[in-house]
């Protein structure tokens, strides 16, 4: 179960990374959304590191 949880978090982290790149590439990017995505990505990374 531990491994599947890490796998799920890793997938979620990659999804957020992709959304972050998409948002940053937009001509009228939403800086608030970028900040929120970065925070979510960091929280997931910290959770993975803590396991």
C-alpha positions in Angstrom: 0.0 0.0 0.0 2.9 2.4 0.8 4.2 2.0 -2.7 0.8 2.6 -4.4 0.4 5.8 -2.3 3.8 7.1 -3.4 2.9 6.1 -7.0 -0.4 8.1 -6.7 1.4 11.1 -5.3 4.0 10.9 -8.0 1.3 10.9 -10.7 -0.4 13.8 -9.1 2.9 15.7 -8.9 3.5 15.1 -12.6 -0.1 16.3 -13.4 0.5 19.5 -11.5 3.9 19.9 -13.3 2.2 19.6 -16.7 -0.6 22.1 -15.7 2.0 24.5 -14.4 3.9 24.4 -17.7 0.7 24.9 -19.7 -0.3 27.9 -17.6 3.2 29.4 -17.9 3.1 29.1 -21.6 -0.2 30.9 -22.0 0.1 34.5 -23.3 -2.3 35.8 -20.6 -1.1 33.6 -17.8 -2.8 33.6 -14.4 -0.1 34.3 -11.8 -2.4 33.4 -8.9 -3.0 30.0 -10.5 0.7 29.5 -11.0 1.4 30.3 -7.3 -1.3 27.8 -6.3 0.0 25.1 -8.5 3.5 25.6 -7.2 2.3 25.3 -3.6 0.4 22.1 -4.4 3.4 20.6 -6.1 5.6 21.5 -3.2 3.2 20.0 -0.6 3.0 16.7 -2.6 6.8 16.6 -2.9 7.2 17.1 0.8 4.6 14.4 1.5 6.5 12.0 -0.7 9.8 12.9 1.0 8.2 12.3 4.4 7.1 8.7 3.5 
